[in-house]
């Protein structure tokens, strides 16, 4: 059993992105609609199964990539938002809010 778990861990580290996508596809939230709300308090997401909230004050840093924004919370959690969802002005505002 330990050998099987070790092999699984090796595969996990080698295929990290594919493993993450597979886990998302197996989850009950897969293929459900998500409501995203961004306001002066922070960012809220809601689907039929979960509701999360990330306050601006709880964001340690924002990493901007070519395709999206990665919000890193002070507790270590990360939230990814695709840039295709936002205008350039909205992206600039979120970057500015995260630096306050």
C-alpha positions in Angstrom: 0.0 0.0 0.0 2.8 2.4 0.8 4.4 1.7 -2.6 1.1 2.6 -4.2 0.8 5.8 -2.3 4.4 6.7 -3.1 3.7 6.2 -6.8 0.6 8.3 -6.6 2.6 11.1 -5.0 5.3 10.9 -7.7 2.6 11.2 -10.4 1.0 14.1 -8.5 4.2 16.1 -8.5 5.1 15.3 -12.1 1.6 16.0 -13.5 0.5 18.7 -11.0 -1.7 20.8 -13.4 -3.4 17.7 -15.0 -4.0 16.2 -11.5 -5.6 19.5 -10.3 -7.8 19.6 -13.4 -8.8 15.9 -12.9 -9.8 16.6 -9.2 -11.9 19.6 -10.3 -13.7 17.4 -12.9 -14.4 14.8 -10.2 -15.9 17.3 -7.8 -19.6 17.9 -7.4 -19.2 21.6 -8.3 -17.9 20.6 -11.8 -19.9 22.1 -14.7 -22.1 24.3 -12.4 -22.6 28.0 -12.8 -20.6 30.3 -10.5 -21.7 33.8 -9.5 -18.8 36.2 -9.0 -19.3 39.4 -7.1 -16.6 42.1 -6.7 -17.3 45.1 -4.5 -15.6 47.4 -2.1 -15.4 44.6 0.5 -13.7 42.0 -1.6 -14.5 39.1 -3.9 -17.3 36.6 -3.4 -18.0 33.4 -5.3 -21.1 31.3 -5.0 -22.3 28.1 -6.6 -25.1 25.7 -5.6 -22.7 23.9 -3.1 -20.3 26.5 -1.7 -20.0 30.2 -1.0 -16.6 31.8 -0.5 -15.5 35.3 0.4 -12.0 36.9 0.1 -11.8 40.4 1.6 -9.3 42.9 0.2 -7.7 43.2 3.6 -7.0 39.4 3.5 -5.1 39.5 0.2 -1.4 39.4 0.8 -0.4 39.8 -2.9 -1.8 39.7 -6.4 0.1 37.9 -9.2 -0.7 39.0 -12.7 -0.1 36.5 -15.5 -0.7 36.8 -19.2 -4.1 35.1 -18.9 -5.3 35.8 -15.4 -4.9 37.0 -11.8 -3.8 34.9 -8.9 -4.9 36.3 -5.5 -2.9 35.0 -2.6 -4.5 35.3 0.8 -2.6 35.8 4.0 -3.6 32.3 5.1 -2.0 30.8 2.0 -5.1 30.1 -0.1 -5.0 31.0 -3.8 -7.8 32.1 -6.1 -7.5 32.3 -9.8 -9.5 34.8 -11.9 -9.3 34.8 -15.7 -8.6 38.2 -17.3 -11.2 37.4 -20.0 -13.9 38.1 -17.4 -12.8 41.7 -16.9 -12.1 45.0 -18.7 -8.6 46.5 -18.5 -9.9 49.2 -16.2 -11.3 46.6 -13.8 -8.1 44.6 -13.7 -6.1 47.8 -12.9 -8.6 48.6 -10.1 -8.2 45.1 -8.6 -4.4 45.4 -8.7 -4.6 48.8 -7.0 -6.9 47.5 -4.3 -4.7 44.6 -3.5 -1.7 46.9 -2.9 -3.5 49.1 -0.4 
